[in-house]
Amino acid sequence: MTEGEVSGADSPVGGGLLSPMRAGAAAALVGAIVVAALGAYLAAGMVGDGRRAADLRADSSLAPRSPAAIGQDVRTSFGVAAVEGITKMSGPTARKLAGVTHGIQSLVPPNKIQVNATVTITNLLARPLHYSPAQFTLRATRGGKFSRSAGTFPLVRASVSRGTLQPDASIEATLNFVAPRDGSRLWMTFDDPARAPPFVFDLGRTDRTPRGALNHYHAHQR
């Protein structure tokens, strides 16, 4: 042994313990193993998530089986669609209009209700998407469940016209409909070109027309 060298027996840490250098190397090795295992686990998770996302895009059977609620995002073949909010406004009575029921354009009579829906469409595809506000339709049923035979009410007006939505872009629109004020349950359907049955949103029930609300209204306005 040359001058300045220290044997394991003479070492301050003792012969039964690892030197600081060896302890550090061992810790680094254990850390590398843990990191590698964690990385493999996360990678597997990301692959799984990616596969689920691909399935959501391609398989319409993964869409909600029950009607969506207001404010709930629904996964479509191209991205996401939603009914963000609605307002229901019953038509004014002749009394509230002071008897003036002539010459008022787009007047909603008191036995009907105007439904204003705010909807959004998000394109998650890598290509542009053609859309139209007419893809949204107002429906009504007497019972509490949606049926394909539900009454249909056409779109009266929309804040946007048909157009093209670029990838990773969204558009918001306000849609106006008129429906009977008879206690029916209202539904909004959205037609996805890549899916046969439309997506359905539950909008709740309307109220009923009060007795006498149609007094002094002309027959052609009812």
C-alpha positions as CSV (number, residue, x, y, z in Angstrom):
1,M,0.0,0.0,0.0
2,T,1.4,3.3,-1.0
3,E,1.5,6.4,1.2
4,G,-1.8,8.2,1.3
5,E,-3.9,5.1,0.5
6,V,-6.5,4.0,3.0
7,S,-7.7,0.4,3.3
8,G,-11.2,-0.6,3.9
9,A,-10.4,-1.5,7.5
10,D,-8.8,1.9,8.1
11,S,-11.7,3.8,6.4
12,P,-13.8,6.0,8.6
13,V,-17.0,4.4,7.3
14,G,-15.9,0.9,8.3
15,G,-15.4,-2.2,6.2
16,G,-19.1,-3.2,6.5
17,L,-20.5,-0.1,4.9
18,L,-20.5,1.3,1.4
19,S,-18.2,4.1,0.6
20,P,-20.0,7.4,-0.3
21,M,-19.1,6.9,-4.0
22,R,-20.5,3.3,-4.0
23,A,-23.6,4.4,-2.1
24,G,-24.2,7.2,-4.6
25,A,-23.8,4.8,-7.5
26,A,-26.3,2.4,-6.0
27,A,-28.8,5.1,-5.3
28,A,-28.5,6.3,-8.9
29,L,-29.0,2.8,-10.2
30,V,-32.1,2.3,-8.1
31,G,-33.4,5.7,-9.3
32,A,-32.8,4.8,-12.9
33,I,-34.7,1.5,-12.5
34,V,-37.7,3.3,-10.9
35,V,-37.7,6.0,-13.6
36,A,-37.6,3.4,-16.3
37,A,-40.5,1.5,-14.8
38,L,-42.5,4.7,-14.3
39,G,-41.8,5.7,-17.8
40,A,-42.9,2.4,-19.2
41,Y,-46.1,2.6,-17.1
42,L,-46.9,6.2,-18.3
43,A,-46.1,5.2,-21.9
44,A,-48.6,2.3,-21.7
45,G,-51.2,4.7,-20.2
46,M,-50.7,7.2,-23.0
47,V,-51.0,4.6,-25.7
48,G,-54.2,3.3,-24.0
49,D,-55.6,6.8,-23.9
50,G,-54.8,7.3,-27.5
51,R,-56.6,4.2,-28.5
52,R,-59.7,5.2,-26.5
53,A,-59.6,8.6,-28.2
54,A,-59.4,7.0,-31.6
55,D,-62.3,4.7,-30.7
56,L,-64.4,7.7,-29.6
57,R,-63.7,9.3,-32.9
58,A,-64.5,6.3,-35.0
59,D,-67.1,4.3,-33.1
60,S,-70.4,6.1,-32.7
61,S,-71.6,3.3,-30.4
62,L,-69.6,5.0,-27.6
63,A,-71.9,8.0,-27.8
64,P,-74.2,8.7,-24.8
65,R,-77.0,6.2,-24.7
66,S,-79.3,8.6,-22.8
67,P,-80.1,12.2,-23.8
68,A,-77.5,14.7,-22.9
69,A,-78.2,17.5,-20.5
70,I,-77.9,21.2,-21.2
71,G,-74.2,22.2,-21.0
72,Q,-73.0,18.6,-21.5
73,D,-70.4,18.1,-24.3
74,V,-71.2,15.2,-26.6
75,R,-68.5,13.4,-28.6
76,T,-69.3,13.3,-32.3
77,S,-67.6,11.8,-35.3
78,F,-65.8,15.1,-35.9
79,G,-65.3,16.5,-32.4
80,V,-67.8,17.9,-29.9
81,A,-71.3,19.3,-30.0
82,A,-73.3,20.9,-27.1
83,V,-76.3,22.9,-26.2
84,E,-74.8,25.4,-23.8
85,G,-78.0,27.0,-22.7
86,I,-81.7,27.8,-23.5
87,T,-84.3,30.4,-22.7
88,K,-88.1,29.8,-23.0
89,M,-90.3,32.8,-23.6
90,S,-94.1,32.5,-23.9
91,G,-95.9,34.8,-26.2
92,P,-97.5,37.9,-24.7
93,T,-101.3,38.1,-24.3
94,A,-103.5,40.7,-26.1
95,R,-103.9,42.4,-22.7
96,K,-100.1,42.8,-22.3
97,L,-100.0,44.2,-25.9
98,A,-102.9,46.6,-25.0
99,G,-105.0,44.9,-27.7
100,V,-102.5,45.7,-30.5
101,T,-102.0,42.3,-32.1
102,H,-101.9,43.4,-35.8
103,G,-98.8,44.4,-37.8
104,I,-96.3,42.9,-35.4
105,Q,-93.8,40.8,-37.3
106,S,-92.8,37.4,-35.7
107,L,-95.3,37.8,-32.9
108,V,-95.5,34.6,-30.8
109,P,-99.0,34.1,-29.6
110,P,-99.6,33.2,-25.9
111,N,-100.4,29.6,-26.6
112,K,-96.8,29.1,-28.0
113,I,-93.3,29.5,-26.7
114,Q,-90.2,30.8,-28.2
115,V,-87.1,28.7,-27.5
116,N,-83.7,30.3,-27.9
117,A,-80.8,27.8,-27.8
118,T,-77.1,28.6,-27.6
119,V,-75.2,25.7,-29.3
120,T,-71.5,25.1,-30.0
121,I,-69.7,22.8,-32.5
122,T,-66.0,22.0,-32.2
123,N,-64.0,20.5,-35.0
124,L,-61.2,18.1,-33.7
125,L,-60.5,16.7,-37.2
126,A,-57.3,17.5,-39.1
127,R,-59.5,18.8,-42.0
128,P,-62.1,21.5,-42.4
129,L,-65.7,20.6,-41.4
130,H,-68.9,21.7,-43.2
131,Y,-71.7,22.6,-40.8
132,S,-75.2,24.1,-40.9
133,P,-77.4,25.4,-38.1
134,A,-80.2,23.2,-39.7
135,Q,-78.4,20.2,-38.2
136,F,-80.1,21.2,-34.9
137,T,-83.8,20.5,-34.7
138,L,-86.3,21.1,-31.9
139,R,-88.6,18.1,-31.0
140,A,-91.4,17.6,-28.5
141,T,-93.0,14.6,-26.9
142,R,-96.0,14.2,-24.5
143,G,-94.2,11.6,-22.4
144,G,-90.9,11.9,-20.5
145,K,-88.9,9.8,-23.0
146,F,-87.6,10.7,-26.4
147,S,-89.1,9.0,-29.4
148,R,-88.2,9.1,-33.1
149,S,-91.9,10.0,-33.7
150,A,-91.6,13.2,-31.7
151,G,-93.0,16.3,-33.2
152,T,-90.6,18.4,-35.2
153,F,-90.4,22.2,-35.2
154,P,-88.3,23.9,-37.8
155,L,-85.6,26.5,-37.2
156,V,-87.0,30.0,-37.3
157,R,-83.8,31.9,-37.4
158,A,-80.1,31.5,-36.6
159,S,-77.3,33.9,-35.7
160,V,-74.9,32.1,-38.2
161,S,-75.4,30.6,-41.6
162,R,-73.9,27.4,-43.0
163,G,-70.1,27.4,-43.4
164,T,-66.8,25.7,-42.9
165,L,-65.1,25.2,-39.6
166,Q,-61.3,24.9,-39.6
167,P,-59.5,22.2,-37.6
168,D,-59.3,22.8,-33.8
169,A,-61.9,25.6,-34.1
170,S,-65.3,26.1,-32.5
171,I,-68.3,28.1,-33.4
172,E,-71.2,29.3,-31.2
173,A,-74.7,30.1,-32.5
174,T,-78.0,31.1,-31.2
175,L,-81.0,29.3,-32.7
176,N,-84.6,30.3,-32.4
177,F,-87.6,27.9,-32.5
178,V,-91.3,28.2,-31.8
179,A,-93.2,25.3,-30.1
180,P,-96.7,24.7,-28.5
181,R,-97.1,25.8,-24.9
182,D,-98.8,22.6,-23.9
183,G,-96.6,21.0,-21.2
184,S,-94.7,18.9,-23.7
185,R,-91.1,17.8,-23.1
186,L,-88.7,19.5,-25.5
187,W,-85.6,17.9,-27.0
188,M,-82.9,19.2,-29.3
189,T,-81.5,16.8,-31.8
190,F,-78.2,17.2,-33.7
191,D,-77.6,15.4,-37.0
192,D,-74.1,14.0,-37.3
193,P,-73.4,13.1,-41.0
194,A,-71.3,10.1,-39.9
195,R,-74.0,8.7,-37.5
196,A,-77.5,7.5,-38.4
197,P,-79.4,8.3,-35.2
198,P,-79.1,11.9,-34.1
199,F,-77.7,13.0,-30.8
200,V,-80.4,14.1,-28.3
201,F,-80.4,16.8,-25.7
202,D,-83.0,17.1,-23.0
203,L,-84.4,20.7,-22.7
204,G,-87.1,20.1,-20.1
205,R,-90.8,20.8,-20.3
206,T,-92.8,23.8,-21.4
207,D,-95.5,25.3,-19.2
208,R,-99.2,25.3,-20.2
209,T,-101.2,28.1,-21.8
210,P,-103.2,29.9,-19.1
211,R,-106.9,29.9,-19.4
212,G,-108.2,32.9,-21.3
213,A,-104.8,33.7,-22.7
214,L,-106.1,33.7,-26.3
215,N,-108.9,36.1,-25.6
216,H,-109.1,38.9,-28.3
217,Y,-106.6,37.0,-30.5
218,H,-107.8,36.4,-34.1
219,A,-108.1,32.9,-35.4
220,H,-105.4,33.2,-37.9
221,Q,-102.9,34.1,-35.2
222,R,-103.6,31.0,-33.0
